[in-house]
Amino acid sequence: MIRSLIDTATRRGQHLVLDVLAINTRAHAFYQRHGFREVSRHGESNRKSRMRFITGGPASEDRPTV
């Protein structure tokens, strides 16, 4: 499913963004293996990590994600 989302986002020139609990190291490792990178922390006590898969298209925070 992740591969399908990445392929669709790449075709559309969009970025994928997701949030993961900061303490969930297994989820971090899983998404990093698939090309996602942590870009910020947020939530109460910074308990969530925002991760982004950046495709070759133009970047914009207000651009829709897949």
C-alpha positions, 0 to 999 in steps of 0.5 A: 500500500505504501508503494502504491501511495508513493507511486501515485504521489510521484506521478502527481508531483505531490509529497506524502505527509504523515504523523507518527508518535515520536516514541514509536521507533518501529514505525519511524524505521519502517517509514524511513526505509520507504524514503520518509524523513522526519521534518518536525515534531508537534503536539503536546510535549512534541509527542508526534513526528511529522514525516514527509516523502518528498517527490521530484515535484514542487514543494508547498505546505498548502498543496494537497497531499495523497 
